[in-house]
Amino acid sequence: MTELWIAIAAMTVISFVIKAAGPVALAGRELPRAAERLIALLPAALLTALVVVQTFADETELVADARAGGVAVAILAVALRASMLIVLLAAALTTAGLRAL
């Protein structure tokens, strides 16, 4: 049990150091404009990466199953400017339908 608590304490300290590194390194200065633009794009890139990994990866294999069909329908619905509710319903129904087949 002590090894677990040592690991938790170490991760807590490491997390604090990582979160404090930015403000300490900048010391109240403004970020360059290019860095601000890059930081603004990071959430979308990370979300896309997570969706791709969850859709096309099964442990160590690359797969294309019903989830891929649901994502394809969702992309099509977004391209057609459907509301988010319609996008989610279309993707869920498509995935469920493909799994039923």
N, CA, C and O atoms as a Tinker XYZ file with bonds, in Angstrom:
   404  protein
     1  N      0.822000   -1.206000    0.000000    73     2
     2  CA     0.000000    0.000000    0.000000    64     1     3
     3  C      0.860000    1.261000    0.000000    63     2     4     5
     4  O      0.470000    2.269000   -0.590000    81     3
     5  N      2.005000    1.224000    0.642000    73     3     6
     6  CA     2.847000    2.422000    0.670000    64     5     7
     7  C      3.402000    2.764000   -0.705000    63     6     8     9
     8  O      3.572000    3.940000   -1.028000    81     7
     9  N      3.686000    1.748000   -1.519000    73     7    10
    10  CA     4.191000    2.027000   -2.864000    64     9    11
    11  C      3.149000    2.785000   -3.678000    63    10    12    13
    12  O      3.486000    3.681000   -4.451000    81    11
    13  N      1.889000    2.422000   -3.498000    73    11    14
    14  CA     0.807000    3.114000   -4.195000    64    13    15
    15  C      0.743000    4.578000   -3.769000    63    14    16    17
    16  O      0.617000    5.462000   -4.616000    81    15
    17  N      0.826000    4.839000   -2.479000    73    15    18
    18  CA     0.761000    6.219000   -1.986000    64    17    19
    19  C      1.983000    7.025000   -2.396000    63    18    20    21
    20  O      1.882000    8.230000   -2.627000    81    19
    21  N      3.129000    6.377000   -2.486000    73    19    22
    22  CA     4.333000    7.075000   -2.976000    64    21    23
    23  C      4.138000    7.461000   -4.438000    63    22    24    25
    24  O      4.498000    8.566000   -4.843000    81    23
    25  N      3.569000    6.552000   -5.232000    73    23    26
    26  CA     3.303000    6.850000   -6.640000    64    25    27
    27  C      2.293000    7.978000   -6.772000    63    26    28    29
    28  O      2.466000    8.862000   -7.612000    81    27
    29  N      1.231000    7.967000   -5.952000    73    27    30
    30  CA     0.231000    9.038000   -5.998000    64    29    31
    31  C      0.855000   10.373000   -5.625000    63    30    32    33
    32  O      0.593000   11.384000   -6.276000    81    31
    33  N      1.676000   10.385000   -4.586000    73    31    34
    34  CA     2.341000   11.626000   -4.174000    64    33    35
    35  C      3.289000   12.126000   -5.260000    63    34    36    37
    36  O      3.356000   13.326000   -5.527000    81    35
    37  N      4.018000   11.207000   -5.885000    73    35    38
    38  CA     4.943000   11.602000   -6.951000    64    37    39
    39  C      4.186000   12.188000   -8.140000    63    38    40    41
    40  O      4.607000   13.201000   -8.698000    81    39
    41  N      3.081000   11.568000   -8.533000    73    39    42
    42  CA     2.285000   12.088000   -9.650000    64    41    43
    43  C      1.671000   13.443000   -9.303000    63    42    44    45
    44  O      1.530000   14.301000  -10.175000    81    43
    45  N      1.307000   13.639000   -8.040000    73    43    46
    46  CA     0.770000   14.929000   -7.613000    64    45    47
    47  C      1.818000   16.019000   -7.772000    63    46    48    49
    48  O      1.531000   17.095000   -8.298000    81    47
    49  N      3.023000   15.741000   -7.319000    73    47    50
    50  CA     4.112000   16.725000   -7.413000    64    49    51
    51  C      4.454000   16.990000   -8.880000    63    50    52    53
    52  O      4.638000   18.140000   -9.277000    81    51
    53  N      4.538000   15.937000   -9.678000    73    51    54
    54  CA     4.859000   16.107000  -11.105000    64    53    55
    55  C      3.775000   16.926000  -11.798000    63    54    56    57
    56  O      4.089000   17.810000  -12.594000    81    55
    57  N      2.514000   16.648000  -11.512000    73    55    58
    58  CA     1.420000   17.413000  -12.108000    64    57    59
    59  C      1.498000   18.882000  -11.712000    63    58    60    61
    60  O      1.303000   19.762000  -12.551000    81    59
    61  N      1.780000   19.152000  -10.449000    73    59    62
    62  CA     1.905000   20.535000   -9.985000    64    61    63
    63  C      3.051000   21.244000  -10.694000    63    62    64    65
    64  O      2.909000   22.395000  -11.108000    81    63
    65  N      4.183000   20.568000  -10.837000    73    63    66
    66  CA     5.345000   21.181000  -11.501000    64    65    67
    67  C      5.025000   21.492000  -12.966000    63    66    68    69
    68  O      5.376000   22.559000  -13.470000    81    67
    69  N      4.361000   20.559000  -13.642000    73    67    70
    70  CA     4.016000   20.791000  -15.051000    64    69    71
    71  C      3.054000   21.972000  -15.190000    63    70    72    73
    72  O      3.220000   22.810000  -16.076000    81    71
    73  N      2.040000   22.036000  -14.305000    73    71    74
    74  CA     1.071000   23.135000  -14.383000    64    73    75
    75  C      1.687000   24.473000  -14.005000    63    74    76    77
    76  O      1.262000   25.509000  -14.517000    81    75
    77  N      2.667000   24.473000  -13.131000    73    75    78
    78  CA     3.296000   25.724000  -12.701000    64    77    79
    79  C      4.384000   26.180000  -13.666000    63    78    80    81
    80  O      4.778000   27.346000  -13.636000    81    79
    81  N      4.873000   25.294000  -14.514000    73    79    82
    82  CA     5.989000   25.635000  -15.397000    64    81    83
    83  C      5.646000   26.766000  -16.359000    63    82    84    85
    84  O      6.482000   27.635000  -16.605000    81    83
    85  N      4.439000   26.773000  -16.903000    73    83    86
    86  CA     4.063000   27.818000  -17.856000    64    85    87
    87  C      4.081000   29.213000  -17.250000    63    86    88    89
    88  O      4.788000   30.086000  -17.753000    81    87
    89  N      3.324000   29.447000  -16.184000    73    87    90
    90  CA     3.343000   30.781000  -15.585000    64    89    91
    91  C      4.718000   31.192000  -15.066000    63    90    92    93
    92  O      5.085000   32.364000  -15.152000    81    91
    93  N      5.469000   30.255000  -14.538000    73    91    94
    94  CA     6.803000   30.588000  -14.032000    64    93    95
    95  C      7.727000   30.960000  -15.188000    63    94    96    97
    96  O      8.491000   31.919000  -15.087000    81    95
    97  N      7.662000   30.209000  -16.282000    73    95    98
    98  CA     8.530000   30.476000  -17.432000    64    97    99
    99  C      8.183000   31.803000  -18.105000    63    98   100   101
   100  O      9.070000   32.516000  -18.574000    81    99
   101  N      6.886000   32.136000  -18.152000    73    99   102
   102  CA     6.486000   33.380000  -18.814000    64   101   103
   103  C      6.685000   34.599000  -17.920000    63   102   104   105
   104  O      6.987000   35.684000  -18.417000    81   103
   105  N      6.523000   34.440000  -16.636000    73   103   106
   106  CA     6.722000   35.520000  -15.662000    64   105   107
   107  C      5.926000   36.769000  -16.014000    63   106   108   109
   108  O      6.456000   37.878000  -15.950000    81   107
   109  N      4.666000   36.600000  -16.383000    73   107   110
   110  CA     3.800000   37.741000  -16.642000    64   109   111
   111  C      3.896000   38.318000  -18.042000    63   110   112   113
   112  O      3.182000   39.271000  -18.357000    81   111
   113  N      4.747000   37.777000  -18.884000    73   111   114
   114  CA     4.863000   38.278000  -20.259000    64   113   115
   115  C      3.746000   37.722000  -21.119000    63   114   116   117
   116  O      3.167000   36.685000  -20.794000    81   115
   117  N      3.444000   38.390000  -22.197000    73   115   118
   118  CA     2.439000   37.935000  -23.149000    64   117   119
   119  C      3.040000   36.857000  -24.046000    63   118   120   121
   120  O      4.227000   36.890000  -24.373000    81   119
   121  N      2.197000   35.903000  -24.437000    73   119   122
   122  CA     2.637000   34.896000  -25.392000    64   121   123
   123  C      2.756000   35.509000  -26.781000    63   122   124   125
   124  O      2.016000   36.437000  -27.109000    81   123
   125  N      3.670000   35.010000  -27.597000    73   123   126
   126  CA     3.719000   35.473000  -28.987000    64   125   127
   127  C      2.408000   35.120000  -29.699000    63   126   128   129
   128  O      1.743000   34.146000  -29.347000    81   127
   129  N      2.057000   35.906000  -30.683000    73   127   130
   130  CA     0.790000   35.719000  -31.405000    64   129   131
   131  C      0.705000   34.331000  -32.042000    63   130   132   133
   132  O     -0.360000   33.714000  -32.042000    81   131
   133  N      1.821000   33.839000  -32.585000    73   131   134
   134  CA     1.839000   32.516000  -33.219000    64   133   135
   135  C      1.548000   31.425000  -32.181000    63   134   136   137
   136  O      0.845000   30.460000  -32.482000    81   135
   137  N      2.074000   31.568000  -30.982000    73   135   138
   138  CA     1.832000   30.581000  -29.930000    64   137   139
   139  C      0.365000   30.599000  -29.504000    63   138   140   141
   140  O     -0.209000   29.544000  -29.232000    81   139
   141  N     -0.245000   31.772000  -29.442000    73   139   142
   142  CA    -1.663000   31.870000  -29.088000    64   141   143
   143  C     -2.534000   31.174000  -30.126000    63   142   144   145
   144  O     -3.494000   30.488000  -29.777000    81   143
   145  N     -2.201000   31.349000  -31.400000    73   143   146
   146  CA    -2.964000   30.687000  -32.463000    64   145   147
   147  C     -2.810000   29.172000  -32.381000    63   146   148   149
   148  O     -3.775000   28.432000  -32.578000    81   147
   149  N     -1.599000   28.715000  -32.092000    73   147   150
   150  CA    -1.351000   27.281000  -31.974000    64   149   151
   151  C     -2.106000   26.700000  -30.780000    63   150   152   153
   152  O     -2.702000   25.628000  -30.891000    81   151
   153  N     -2.091000   27.378000  -29.663000    73   151   154
   154  CA    -2.788000   26.909000  -28.472000    64   153   155
   155  C     -4.293000   26.863000  -28.710000    63   154   156   157
   156  O     -4.971000   25.983000  -28.180000    81   155
   157  N     -4.820000   27.785000  -29.486000    73   155   158
   158  CA    -6.247000   27.794000  -29.784000    64   157   159
   159  C     -6.654000   26.584000  -30.630000    63   158   160   161
   160  O     -7.801000   26.142000  -30.556000    81   159
   161  N     -5.736000   26.046000  -31.428000    73   159   162
   162  CA    -6.040000   24.901000  -32.280000    64   161   163
   163  C     -5.870000   23.556000  -31.577000    63   162   164   165
   164  O     -6.373000   22.545000  -32.070000    81   163
   165  N     -5.184000   23.517000  -30.454000    73   163   166
   166  CA    -4.887000   22.260000  -29.780000    64   165   167
   167  C     -6.119000   21.473000  -29.343000    63   166   168   169
   168  O     -6.144000   20.262000  -29.564000    81   167
   169  N     -7.145000   22.077000  -28.738000    73   167   170
   170  CA    -8.298000   21.266000  -28.316000    64   169   171
   171  C     -8.971000   20.526000  -29.469000    63   170   172   173
   172  O     -9.354000   19.366000  -29.317000    81   171
   173  N     -9.117000   21.172000  -30.598000    73   171   174
   174  CA    -9.739000   20.510000  -31.751000    64   173   175
   175  C     -8.868000   19.366000  -32.253000    63   174   176   177
   176  O     -9.384000   18.308000  -32.615000    81   175
   177  N     -7.569000   19.564000  -32.277000    73   175   178
   178  CA    -6.668000   18.503000  -32.740000    64   177   179
   179  C     -6.676000   17.321000  -31.775000    63   178   180   181
   180  O     -6.678000   16.169000  -32.208000    81   179
   181  N     -6.680000   17.597000  -30.480000    73   179   182
   182  CA    -6.707000   16.513000  -29.496000    64   181   183
   183  C     -8.017000   15.744000  -29.549000    63   182   184   185
   184  O     -8.018000   14.516000  -29.460000    81   183
   185  N     -9.130000   16.451000  -29.692000    73   183   186
   186  CA   -10.425000   15.774000  -29.793000    64   185   187
   187  C    -10.483000   14.902000  -31.042000    63   186   188   189
   188  O    -10.983000   13.778000  -30.988000    81   187
   189  N     -9.985000   15.398000  -32.147000    73   187   190
   190  CA    -9.954000   14.619000  -33.379000    64   189   191
   191  C     -9.105000   13.366000  -33.205000    63   190   192   193
   192  O     -9.497000   12.281000  -33.634000    81   191
   193  N     -7.949000   13.515000  -32.580000    73   191   194
   194  CA    -7.081000   12.356000  -32.347000    64   193   195
   195  C     -7.771000   11.318000  -31.471000    63   194   196   197
   196  O     -7.676000   10.120000  -31.737000    81   195
   197  N     -8.463000   11.769000  -30.430000    73   195   198
   198  CA    -9.172000   10.824000  -29.557000    64   197   199
   199  C    -10.286000   10.094000  -30.300000    63   198   200   201
   200  O    -10.465000    8.889000  -30.123000    81   199
   201  N    -11.030000   10.814000  -31.127000    73   199   202
   202  CA   -12.112000   10.179000  -31.891000    64   201   203
   203  C    -11.542000    9.156000  -32.862000    63   202   204   205
   204  O    -12.082000    8.056000  -32.986000    81   203
   205  N    -10.475000    9.495000  -33.541000    73   203   206
   206  CA    -9.878000    8.571000  -34.509000    64   205   207
   207  C     -9.364000    7.314000  -33.806000    63   206   208   209
   208  O     -9.595000    6.202000  -34.280000    81   207
   209  N     -8.682000    7.482000  -32.702000    73   207   210
   210  CA    -8.153000    6.320000  -31.983000    64   209   211
   211  C     -9.286000    5.440000  -31.469000    63   210   212   213
   212  O     -9.218000    4.217000  -31.591000    81   211
   213  N    -10.329000    6.044000  -30.897000    73   211   214
   214  CA   -11.439000    5.256000  -30.376000    64   213   215
   215  C    -12.261000    4.601000  -31.482000    63   214   216   217
   216  O    -12.889000    3.569000  -31.250000    81   215
   217  N    -12.267000    5.178000  -32.669000    73   215   218
   218  CA   -13.062000    4.641000  -33.765000    64   217   219
   219  C    -12.337000    3.536000  -34.517000    63   218   220   221
   220  O    -12.945000    2.518000  -34.851000    81   219
   221  N    -11.076000    3.714000  -34.785000    73   219   222
   222  CA   -10.366000    2.801000  -35.671000    64   221   223
   223  C     -9.346000    1.907000  -34.983000    63   222   224   225
   224  O     -8.623000    1.183000  -35.668000    81   223
   225  N     -9.258000    1.928000  -33.670000    73   223   226
   226  CA    -8.277000    1.088000  -32.974000    64   225   227
   227  C     -8.990000    0.121000  -32.042000    63   226   228   229
   228  O     -9.931000    0.482000  -31.335000    81   227
   229  N     -8.515000   -1.115000  -32.064000    73   227   230
   230  CA    -8.990000   -2.129000  -31.138000    64   229   231
   231  C     -7.743000   -2.767000  -30.547000    63   230   232   233
   232  O     -7.167000   -3.694000  -31.117000    81   231
   233  N     -7.338000   -2.252000  -29.393000    73   231   234
   234  CA    -6.089000   -2.628000  -28.739000    64   233   235
   235  C     -4.923000   -2.336000  -29.681000    63   234   236   237
   236  O     -4.529000   -1.177000  -29.810000    81   235
   237  N     -4.365000   -3.337000  -30.337000    73   235   238
   238  CA    -3.212000   -3.089000  -31.211000    64   237   239
   239  C     -3.542000   -3.233000  -32.683000    63   238   240   241
   240  O     -2.642000   -3.208000  -33.522000    81   239
   241  N     -4.814000   -3.382000  -33.011000    73   239   242
   242  CA    -5.214000   -3.594000  -34.399000    64   241   243
   243  C     -5.968000   -2.391000  -34.953000    63   242   244   245
   244  O     -6.628000   -1.654000  -34.221000    81   243
   245  N     -5.853000   -2.217000  -36.252000    73   243   246
   246  CA    -6.621000   -1.199000  -36.962000    64   245   247
   247  C     -7.889000   -1.860000  -37.476000    63   246   248   249
   248  O     -7.823000   -2.861000  -38.190000    81   247
   249  N     -9.049000   -1.307000  -37.118000    73   247   250
   250  CA   -10.325000   -1.918000  -37.502000    64   249   251
   251  C    -11.236000   -0.883000  -38.149000    63   250   252   253
   252  O    -11.137000    0.315000  -37.884000    81   251
   253  N    -12.115000   -1.373000  -38.994000    73   251   254
   254  CA   -13.157000   -0.534000  -39.580000    64   253   255
   255  C    -14.461000   -1.289000  -39.374000    63   254   256   257
   256  O    -14.786000   -2.198000  -40.139000    81   255
   257  N    -15.206000   -0.914000  -38.346000    73   255   258
   258  CA   -16.442000   -1.609000  -38.033000    64   257   259
   259  C    -17.604000   -0.620000  -38.037000    63   258   260   261
   260  O    -17.543000    0.403000  -38.719000    81   259
   261  N    -18.648000   -0.912000  -37.292000    73   259   262
   262  CA   -19.846000   -0.071000  -37.278000    64   261   263
   263  C    -19.553000    1.348000  -36.789000    63   262   264   265
   264  O    -20.215000    2.300000  -37.204000    81   263
   265  N    -18.567000    1.486000  -35.914000    73   263   266
   266  CA   -18.229000    2.829000  -35.419000    64   265   267
   267  C    -17.769000    3.741000  -36.548000    63   266   268   269
   268  O    -18.084000    4.931000  -36.558000    81   267
   269  N    -17.023000    3.180000  -37.501000    73   267   270
   270  CA   -16.555000    3.973000  -38.640000    64   269   271
   271  C    -17.732000    4.483000  -39.467000    63   270   272   273
   272  O    -17.713000    5.617000  -39.946000    81   271
   273  N    -18.747000    3.650000  -39.634000    73   271   274
   274  CA   -19.943000    4.086000  -40.357000    64   273   275
   275  C    -20.655000    5.215000  -39.638000    63   274   276   277
   276  O    -21.131000    6.159000  -40.269000    81   275
   277  N    -20.729000    5.120000  -38.308000    73   275   278
   278  CA   -21.359000    6.178000  -37.522000    64   277   279
   279  C    -20.609000    7.491000  -37.632000    63   278   280   281
   280  O    -21.218000    8.555000  -37.748000    81   279
   281  N    -19.288000    7.415000  -37.595000    73   279   282
   282  CA   -18.486000    8.636000  -37.727000    64   281   283
   283  C    -18.633000    9.227000  -39.127000    63   282   284   285
   284  O    -18.697000   10.447000  -39.279000    81   283
   285  N    -18.687000    8.376000  -40.146000    73   283   286
   286  CA   -18.858000    8.867000  -41.518000    64   285   287
   287  C    -20.188000    9.593000  -41.679000    63   286   288   289
   288  O    -20.252000   10.648000  -42.310000    81   287
   289  N    -21.253000    9.028000  -41.106000    73   287   290
   290  CA   -22.565000    9.689000  -41.176000    64   289   291
   291  C    -22.541000   10.996000  -40.394000    63   290   292   293
   292  O    -23.142000   11.981000  -40.823000    81   291
   293  N    -21.858000   11.019000  -39.259000    73   291   294
   294  CA   -21.757000   12.249000  -38.472000    64   293   295
   295  C    -21.018000   13.334000  -39.258000    63   294   296   297
   296  O    -21.423000   14.497000  -39.249000    81   295
   297  N    -19.951000   12.957000  -39.926000    73   295   298
   298  CA   -19.204000   13.934000  -40.735000    64   297   299
   299  C    -20.090000   14.477000  -41.853000    63   298   300   301
   300  O    -20.084000   15.677000  -42.127000    81   299
   301  N    -20.845000   13.600000  -42.490000    73   299   302
   302  CA   -21.751000   14.036000  -43.544000    64   301   303
   303  C    -22.812000   14.987000  -42.993000    63   302   304   305
   304  O    -23.113000   16.005000  -43.617000    81   303
   305  N    -23.376000   14.669000  -41.840000    73   303   306
   306  CA   -24.398000   15.527000  -41.241000    64   305   307
   307  C    -23.827000   16.893000  -40.858000    63   306   308   309
   308  O    -24.492000   17.915000  -41.027000    81   307
   309  N    -22.609000   16.910000  -40.350000    73   307   310
   310  CA   -21.968000   18.193000  -40.022000    64   309   311
   311  C    -21.726000   18.989000  -41.294000    63   310   312   313
   312  O    -21.932000   20.203000  -41.314000    81   311
   313  N    -21.292000   18.320000  -42.356000    73   311   314
   314  CA   -21.058000   19.008000  -43.632000    64   313   315
   315  C    -22.342000   19.608000  -44.186000    63   314   316   317
   316  O    -22.321000   20.639000  -44.858000    81   315
   317  N    -23.468000   18.944000  -43.895000    73   315   318
   318  CA   -24.768000   19.466000  -44.340000    64   317   319
   319  C    -25.361000   20.469000  -43.350000    63   318   320   321
   320  O    -26.503000   20.901000  -43.503000    81   319
   321  N    -24.586000   20.829000  -42.346000    73   319   322
   322  CA   -24.961000   21.832000  -41.335000    64   321   323
   323  C    -26.197000   21.427000  -40.527000    63   322   324   325
   324  O    -27.055000   22.259000  -40.232000    81   323
   325  N    -26.276000   20.153000  -40.176000    73   323   326
   326  CA   -27.365000   19.680000  -39.322000    64   325   327
   327  C    -27.089000   20.099000  -37.879000    63   326   328   329
   328  O    -25.949000   20.381000  -37.510000    81   327
   329  N    -28.136000   20.134000  -37.081000    73   327   330
   330  CA   -27.948000   20.482000  -35.671000    64   329   331
   331  C    -27.199000   19.349000  -34.964000    63   330   332   333
   332  O    -27.159000   18.222000  -35.456000    81   331
   333  N    -26.610000   19.658000  -33.813000    73   331   334
   334  CA   -25.815000   18.669000  -33.106000    64   333   335
   335  C    -26.665000   17.476000  -32.683000    63   334   336   337
   336  O    -26.184000   16.343000  -32.695000    81   335
   337  N    -27.902000   17.708000  -32.314000    73   335   338
   338  CA   -28.789000   16.617000  -31.936000    64   337   339
   339  C    -29.011000   15.666000  -33.107000    63   338   340   341
   340  O    -28.988000   14.448000  -32.934000    81   339
   341  N    -29.224000   16.213000  -34.285000    73   339   342
   342  CA   -29.416000   15.395000  -35.487000    64   341   343
   343  C    -28.137000   14.625000  -35.814000    63   342   344   345
   344  O    -28.193000   13.456000  -36.193000    81   343
   345  N    -26.989000   15.279000  -35.667000    73   343   346
   346  CA   -25.710000   14.618000  -35.930000    64   345   347
   347  C    -25.540000   13.414000  -35.004000    63   346   348   349
   348  O    -25.189000   12.323000  -35.454000    81   347
   349  N    -25.789000   13.616000  -33.721000    73   347   350
   350  CA   -25.630000   12.530000  -32.755000    64   349   351
   351  C    -26.625000   11.401000  -32.994000    63   350   352   353
   352  O    -26.263000   10.226000  -32.937000    81   351
   353  N    -27.869000   11.757000  -33.258000    73   351   354
   354  CA   -28.884000   10.729000  -33.521000    64   353   355
   355  C    -28.560000    9.939000  -34.786000    63   354   356   357
   356  O    -28.674000    8.713000  -34.796000    81   355
   357  N    -28.163000   10.617000  -35.833000    73   355   358
   358  CA   -27.827000    9.933000  -37.091000    64   357   359
   359  C    -26.653000    8.993000  -36.904000    63   358   360   361
   360  O    -26.670000    7.865000  -37.397000    81   359
   361  N    -25.620000    9.458000  -36.187000    73   359   362
   362  CA   -24.451000    8.616000  -35.962000    64   361   363
   363  C    -24.796000    7.409000  -35.096000    63   362   364   365
   364  O    -24.350000    6.297000  -35.375000    81   363
   365  N    -25.588000    7.622000  -34.049000    73   363   366
   366  CA   -25.965000    6.524000  -33.161000    64   365   367
   367  C    -26.837000    5.503000  -33.865000    63   366   368   369
   368  O    -26.637000    4.297000  -33.719000    81   367
   369  N    -27.805000    5.988000  -34.630000    73   367   370
   370  CA   -28.690000    5.067000  -35.352000    64   369   371
   371  C    -27.936000    4.282000  -36.435000    63   370   372   373
   372  O    -28.187000    3.095000  -36.641000    81   371
   373  N    -27.033000    4.947000  -37.107000    73   371   374
   374  CA   -26.235000    4.266000  -38.124000    64   373   375
   375  C    -25.359000    3.189000  -37.494000    63   374   376   377
   376  O    -25.291000    2.068000  -37.996000    81   375
   377  N    -24.696000    3.525000  -36.406000    73   375   378
   378  CA   -23.851000    2.557000  -35.721000    64   377   379
   379  C    -24.676000    1.370000  -35.226000    63   378   380   381
   380  O    -24.274000    0.219000  -35.392000    81   379
   381  N    -25.831000    1.651000  -34.619000    73   379   382
   382  CA   -26.695000    0.581000  -34.124000    64   381   383
   383  C    -27.206000   -0.280000  -35.274000    63   382   384   385
   384  O    -27.248000   -1.505000  -35.160000    81   383
   385  N    -27.592000    0.348000  -36.372000    73   383   386
   386  CA   -28.069000   -0.406000  -37.523000    64   385   387
   387  C    -27.009000   -1.301000  -38.121000    63   386   388   389
   388  O    -27.286000   -2.445000  -38.482000    81   387
   389  N    -25.790000   -0.786000  -38.229000    73   387   390
   390  CA   -24.692000   -1.595000  -38.779000    64   389   391
   391  C    -24.330000   -2.749000  -37.852000    63   390   392   393
   392  O    -23.994000   -3.841000  -38.311000    81   391
   393  N    -24.400000   -2.505000  -36.556000    73   391   394
   394  CA   -24.119000   -3.594000  -35.614000    64   393   395
   395  C    -25.204000   -4.653000  -35.658000    63   394   396   397
   396  O    -24.923000   -5.835000  -35.459000    81   395
   397  N    -26.440000   -4.250000  -35.916000    73   395   398
   398  CA   -27.540000   -5.214000  -35.989000    64   397   399
   399  C    -27.418000   -6.116000  -37.204000    63   398   400   401
   400  O    -27.861000   -7.264000  -37.184000    81   399
   401  N    -26.816000   -5.592000  -38.257000    73   399   402
   402  CA   -26.643000   -6.401000  -39.471000    64   401   403
   403  C    -25.582000   -7.414000  -39.188000    63   402   404
   404  O    -25.251000   -8.220000  -40.057000    81   403
